[in-house]
Amino acid sequence: MKENSPLQVRGIDHVLVVSSDLDKTREFYRGLLGMDEMPRPDFSFPGLWFQAGKTQIHVIFESDEAGTAGPAGFTGTMPARGHHMAFELDDCAVAVDQLQAAGIPIAAGPRSRPDGFRQVYIHDPDGYLVELFSAPPG
């Protein structure tokens, strides 16, 4: 960390997504991606929390306060260069096989980055772009 910075960020605590169907969202993040569902404070609005390594995914059900589910419309030509969240896996190739077997559409990839990491992109039930990646072998 830069010692002369006014703030000292220690990490990403959570990412929030707005959901139109909490059951489908639970199935995606817990069932497909294997995240642990975490206890959530007794908020006055419905939602879910999932643990992804040291980061949590907070899900809020769509409402007047939260807005509608899903990302803003993507206007580019390469989804991987737009807004997304990324999760590290042990083996991207195995993940691709499992995604295809489950009938999950691939949004982009699989492909290798210039540093050898493999990546593939899918959408969650509300259209948020999710990158799944793994380190090069070795």
Salt bridges, closest charged atoms under 4 A:
ASP13 OD2 - HIS14 ND1 2.78
ASP23 OD1 - ARG26 NH1 3.36
GLU37 OE1 - ARG26 NE 2.88
GLU37 OE1 - ARG30 NH1 3.06
ASP115 OD2 - ARG113 NH2 2.73
GLU131 OE1 - HIS84 NE2 3.07
